[in-house]
Amino acid sequence: MKFCTKCGKELVDDAVICIGCGCAVESNETSAPKTTGLKTAIKVFMVLGTVFMGFYLIPLAWCIPMTISYFNKVNSGKPVSTAFKVCSLLFVNTIAGILMLCDN
């Protein structure tokens, strides 16, 4: 059972207006919490940050095998191809790539 907050008259549970005084009946239902623009922006930037961090894993997955391959070739005395040196220059490390190209 509900009662009017203005006049105190007993109301029907689904009443919208008080029969006694004509005032609007306040709803007891709690509304969903409103998200502010700041909270929405934080969520968007968190998702974007996560996606962009994933882009850092792709070059890492390329650099590790190239580094291991170079170490294996140098330790076994095998020649390192020019294509490998150029790829290292472009994708792994500029200075290491230049030094590899200078090395015979």
N, C-alpha and C positions, 0 to 999 in steps of 0.2 A: 504494500500500500504506500502511496506517495501522498505528501501534503504540500500545499502551496506555500512557498517561502514568503509570500507577501501577506496573505490573509489567514493562512493556517487551515483552510478548508481541505477536506479529504478529496483526493483526486483518483481517477481511474488510472491504472498503470500506464496505458498508452496515450494519455491525454497530452495535448500540445498546448492548450490554453485553459486556464483556470475558469471554471463556470461561475465562481463566486465574484471574482474581481476582474477577470478578463486579461490578466497578465500572462505573459508567455511562461510556460513551465520550463525550468532548467532541466537539461538532460543529465542523467547520472552516468551516461556512457563516457568513458575516457577516450579522447581522440588520440590518434596515432601521433607520436612525437614528431614535430616538424624538424626537418633537417635544414640547417642554415646553408647558405651559399658557401661558407668557409668549409664546413664539413664535407660538402660535396666536392669542393676543389681538392681537399686533402685526399679523399678517396680516389679521385681521378689521377692525381700525381703519384699516389702510391702504386696504382696499377701501371701507369706509364713507366715509373722507375723500375718496376719488376720486369716489364717487357724489355726495356733497354739494357738491363743487366744481363738478360738472356743473350743479347747481341755480343756481349763480351766473351761469352763461352764459345762462340763459333770460331773466332780467331785463335783462341787458346787451344781448341781441338785441332787446329791446323799447325800451330807453332810447336807443340810438344813432339809430334811425330817427325817434323822436319829437323828439330834439334837432335833427337835421338838418332835419326838417319845420318846426320852429319858426323856425330861422334863416332858412330860405327864405321863409317867410311874412312875417317881420319885414323882411327885406331888400327884398322886392318890394312891401311896403305892403299886403298882403292882410290882412283881419281874421282873428283867431284865435278859433275857436269856444269857447263856454263848456264844451262837452263835452271838448274837447282840454285846456283849462285844468284841469278837474277830474281828468282822467286823468293829467296831469302832476303834479298835487298828490298823487294817490294812489300812482302807480307810479314816478315818476322822482325828484322832489325836493320835499319839503314846502314849503320856503321859496320855491323858484322858482314852485311852483304858487300859493301865496298871493299872491306879487307879480304873477303873471300875472292872477289874479282881480281884483286892485286896479287893474291897468292897464286903461284903456279903449281 
